[in-house]
């Protein structure tokens, strides 16, 4: 049963009494999300590796294939996640990233790409790798979890191996 917390004005008869049901108005459910980031309060992006890593991760979750890079950077700019000045830094970092992974075909269309997709575990919990690439013809999968500006620690390697184990249980052969 839905009950409105919104009280109609005295001059308008309560619609729930007239119609015989309770309701919520759109204003009861509508929330405004503030995505503004005060760039001027942060140190320059090239000096803030943590923030750059968060931005890179955020942009990469919107990239499935090679042609998506430019659109994803533009979207980050339009949505206020990066400033005009920061686009050059982000593009430079993305170019560096692409050179590192270029030989691995991460952005090849032979894969079905699932960015930030949840894996439902038998116990009801979920895990969410950053990128899951599936080659349906070969029943092979590649699991990717981005780490920018961080040292590769054993816990990160273990995390990816866990993801790979879950995908293997789903009938796919995972590539290292």
C-alpha positions in Angstrom: 0.0 0.0 0.0 1.4 3.4 -1.0 0.9 6.3 1.3 1.7 9.8 0.4 3.5 12.1 2.8 2.5 15.0 0.5 -0.5 16.8 1.9 -2.8 18.4 -0.7 -3.9 21.9 -0.2 -7.2 22.5 1.7 -9.0 23.7 -1.4 -8.3 20.5 -3.4 -10.1 17.3 -2.4 -7.7 14.5 -1.5 -7.4 12.4 -4.8 -6.8 9.2 -2.7 -10.3 9.6 -1.1 -11.9 10.3 -4.5 -10.1 7.5 -6.4 -10.1 5.0 -3.5 -6.4 4.4 -3.4 -3.3 5.9 -1.9 -0.6 7.4 -4.1 2.8 9.1 -4.1 3.5 12.2 -6.1 6.5 12.4 -8.3 8.1 14.9 -5.9 8.1 12.1 -3.2 10.3 9.9 -5.4 12.3 12.4 -7.4 15.8 13.1 -6.2 18.4 15.4 -7.8 21.9 13.9 -7.9 24.7 16.4 -7.7 27.6 15.3 -9.8 29.4 18.6 -9.8 33.0 18.2 -8.8 34.7 21.5 -7.7 37.8 20.9 -9.9 39.4 24.2 -8.7 39.5 22.9 -5.1 41.6 19.8 -6.0 45.3 19.8 -6.9 46.0 19.4 -10.6 44.8 16.1 -12.0 48.3 15.0 -13.2 49.5 15.4 -9.5 46.5 13.6 -8.0 47.0 9.9 -9.0 44.1 8.7 -6.9 41.6 11.0 -8.5 43.0 10.3 -11.9 42.6 6.6 -11.3 39.0 7.1 -10.2 38.3 9.2 -13.4 40.0 6.6 -15.6 38.0 3.8 -14.0 34.8 5.8 -14.5 35.6 6.5 -18.2 36.6 3.0 -18.9 33.3 1.6 -17.6 31.7 3.4 -20.6 34.0 1.9 -23.2 33.3 -1.4 -24.9 35.2 -1.0 -28.1 38.0 1.2 -29.6 35.6 3.7 -31.1 34.1 4.4 -27.6 37.2 6.2 -26.2 36.5 9.7 -27.6 32.8 9.6 -26.7 33.5 8.4 -23.1 35.9 11.3 -22.5 33.5 13.8 -24.0 30.7 12.4 -21.8 32.9 12.8 -18.7 33.5 16.5 -19.7 29.8 17.2 -20.4 28.8 15.6 -17.1 31.2 17.7 -15.2 33.4 14.8 -14.0 36.4 16.5 -15.6 37.2 20.0 -16.6 38.2 21.2 -20.1 41.8 21.6 -18.9 41.8 18.0 -17.6 40.7 16.4 -20.8 44.2 16.6 -22.2 45.6 14.8 -19.1 42.9 12.1 -19.3 43.4 11.6 -23.1 47.1 11.2 -22.5 46.6 8.7 -19.7 44.1 6.8 -21.9 46.6 6.7 -24.8 49.2 5.4 -22.4 46.8 2.7 -21.2 45.8 1.7 -24.8 49.5 1.2 -25.7 49.9 -1.1 -22.8 46.9 -3.3 -23.6 47.0 -2.9 -27.4 48.5 -6.4 -28.0 45.9 -8.0 -25.9 42.9 -7.1 -28.1 40.8 -5.9 -25.1 38.7 -3.6 -27.4 38.2 -6.1 -30.2 34.6 -6.7 -31.4 35.1 -10.5 -31.2 34.2 -10.1 -27.5 30.9 -9.5 -25.9 31.8 -6.9 -23.2 30.2 -6.6 -19.8 31.4 -3.5 -17.9 30.6 -3.4 -14.2 28.3 -6.5 -14.5 27.5 -8.3 -11.3 28.2 -12.0 -10.9 25.6 -13.7 -8.7 27.3 -16.2 -6.5 25.5 -19.4 -5.2 25.4 -17.9 -1.7 23.4 -14.9 -2.9 26.3 -12.4 -2.8 27.5 -10.6 -5.9 31.0 -9.7 -7.2 31.6 -7.1 -9.9 34.7 -7.2 -12.0 35.5 -4.0 -13.9 35.3 -5.7 -17.3 34.3 -9.1 -18.5 35.0 -10.0 -22.1 33.4 -13.2 -23.5 34.2 -14.8 -26.8 31.0 -16.8 -27.3 32.4 -18.8 -30.2 35.3 -20.3 -28.1 33.5 -20.1 -24.7 36.5 -18.2 -23.4 36.5 -15.2 -21.1 38.9 -12.5 -20.0 38.4 -10.8 -16.6 39.8 -7.4 -16.1 40.0 -5.3 -12.9 41.6 -1.9 -13.4 44.2 -0.6 -11.0 45.6 2.9 -11.8 48.4 4.4 -9.7 48.4 1.6 -7.2 51.0 -1.1 -6.6 49.9 -4.5 -7.6 49.3 -6.3 -4.3 48.5 -9.9 -3.7 45.0 -9.1 -2.7 44.3 -7.7 -6.2 45.7 -10.8 -7.8 43.6 -12.9 -5.5 40.5 -10.9 -6.3 40.9 -11.4 -10.1 41.6 -15.1 -9.6 38.3 -15.3 -7.6 36.5 -13.6 -10.5 38.1 -16.1 -12.9 37.0 -19.0 -10.7 33.4 -17.8 -10.7 33.4 -17.4 -14.5 34.9 -20.9 -14.9 32.1 -22.3 -12.8 29.7 -20.7 -15.4 31.2 -22.9 -18.1 33.8 -20.5 -19.6 37.5 -21.0 -19.9 39.3 -18.0 -18.5 42.5 -16.6 -20.0 45.3 -15.5 -17.8 
